[in-house]
Amino acid sequence: MKHNFSAGPAILPQEVFRQAAEAAVNFNNSGLSILEISHRSKDFVAVAEEAEQLVREIGGFGDEWAVLFLSGGASTQFFMAPMNFLKDGEKAAYLDTGAWSSKAVKEAKKFGEIEVVASSKDKNYSYIPKGFDIPADAAYLHTTSNNTIYGTQIKDFPNTDIPMICDMSSDMFSRPIDVNKYVMIYAGAQKNIGPAGVTLVIVKKDWLERAGRDMPTMLNYKTHVDKESMFNTPPVFPIYVLMLTLRWLKGQGGLKGIQQHNEAKAKMLYDELDRNTCFTGTAAKEDRSLMNACFLPTKEEYTEPFLKACQENGISGIKGHRSVGGFRASIYNAMQMESIETLVRVMQEFEKEHA
Ligand SMILES: *Cc1c(COP(=O)(O)O)cnc(C)c1O
């Protein structure tokens, strides 16, 4: 058995892989592949509708929200959000908690004045800044809920009346969401809710009226809302796999159920990290991510033999991002406890042999 700790594209439930493989050959017993039918066919429209329904049901998004399935990745949302929602002369506030946040800042600067309200760059993004001021005249506050590269996660979102836009790419649907805090949430699917190729965008319908700028049709959210994500050919197969993943998630007890599972997995791994003398966690304890656990070897010479021990035990994708080094265990929704147990056992055996 393989234990896939990849940060993204990442693990999905095995049953989802099997169902997706079947649909690629024979979709709904039609004798046709899902890859060769019209996105406007009855069978695919039913998939898109179920996907949207599951997003609404699982996340608690009512009729005041539009649910979109777009392409271009979360990286496209970095510029599309300010392009649509930052009017000429307006200012937006951004919280800088990592590489993805700073990319969002860089793109937003092309559309208005951006105030970075706080940054944890001073300590290589190892913590979440707290207690900062948000300018009262900001059109919105942009945050990144989980910092995939650095293994930090926002536990308490700022208490503010300023509408929030959140990049939830790497912890989307891993825990309950207080939807009232946001006007827009977006997530590239490939970290936690599906395969690469589709980006989930959930936006308050009344906010769409803000889009005053003259912009290309494809980049206007209103285009996709009016055409229910079918203005052009949507990423049909990624949407199908996302729908299967959300069906699975619903079966896990939705966000409350998956949160319990995720907390138990993270606890087991972090407890071992805190105990084991060969490794040390890089993120501030109170900000540790339930999705990505980043850790360093306490001696540089442990790196290669540990990677080798992982490989021998079927553990893959554990190498840390180049900007942090060491190791990163991504433990998204679909990761089973058994894989965490395997990693913990390998860490313990490693300590016995090397420390
Ligand atoms: C991976 C990631 C992105 C980039 O997503 P793409 O879909 O590759 O554009 C953005 N934000 C966060 C938090 C991520 O983890």
The ligand as an SDF file (V2000), in Angstrom:
LIG
                    3D

 15 15  0  0  0  0  0  0  0  0999 V2000
   -1.6750   25.5320   -4.3980 C   0  0  0  0  0  0  0  0  0  0  0  0
   -2.1850   26.8280   -3.9020 C   0  0  0  0  0  0  0  0  0  0  0  0
   -2.4710   27.8970   -4.7740 C   0  0  0  0  0  0  0  0  0  0  0  0
   -2.2060   27.8150   -6.2540 C   0  0  0  0  0  0  0  0  0  0  0  0
   -3.1920   27.0780   -6.8660 O   0  0  0  0  0  0  0  0  0  0  0  0
   -3.2020   26.8370   -8.4500 P   0  0  0  0  0  0  0  0  0  0  0  0
   -4.5030   26.1320   -8.6060 O   0  0  0  0  0  0  0  0  0  0  0  0
   -2.0150   26.0120   -8.7740 O   0  0  0  0  0  0  0  0  0  0  0  0
   -3.1710   28.1590   -9.1110 O   0  0  0  0  0  0  0  0  0  0  0  0
   -2.9700   29.0600   -4.2390 C   0  0  0  0  0  0  0  0  0  0  0  0
   -3.1810   29.1910   -2.9300 N   0  0  0  0  0  0  0  0  0  0  0  0
   -2.9260   28.1940   -2.0520 C   0  0  0  0  0  0  0  0  0  0  0  0
   -3.1860   28.3940   -0.5990 C   0  0  0  0  0  0  0  0  0  0  0  0
   -2.4140   26.9840   -2.5140 C   0  0  0  0  0  0  0  0  0  0  0  0
   -2.1580   25.9840   -1.6600 O   0  0  0  0  0  0  0  0  0  0  0  0
  1  2  1  0
  2  3  1  0
  2 14  2  0
  3  4  1  0
  3 10  2  0
  4  5  1  0
  5  6  1  0
  6  7  2  0
  6  8  1  0
  6  9  1  0
 10 11  1  0
 11 12  2  0
 12 13  1  0
 12 14  1  0
 14 15  1  0
M  END
$$$$
